[in-house]
């Protein structure tokens, strides 16, 4: 059980690092655009919101697809779950929330 917990946390950490890398790459690629927007008088708050919203869009789509697939596959995986109900709402809420 401990091994599965460690692998679960490792997968969560890997996903979080991937999301961070995607956001950092996006900002690096759009550095000039962001600089021009700042030079033309855009508020830094609006630029930050723009970057975050554009970075979260694929994350939200992936989370919706992942939760839907996990919900659909609960019957197949129910024999592997210990001390957790197959469709435990806490699990379906906590895992995506940690990634966001």
Secondary structure, 3 states (H helix, E strand, C coil): CHHHHHHHHHHHHHHHHHHHHHHHHHHHHCHHHHHHHHHCCCCHHHHHHHHHHHHHHHHHHHHHHHHHHHHHCHHHHHHHCCCCCCCCHHHHHHHHHHHC
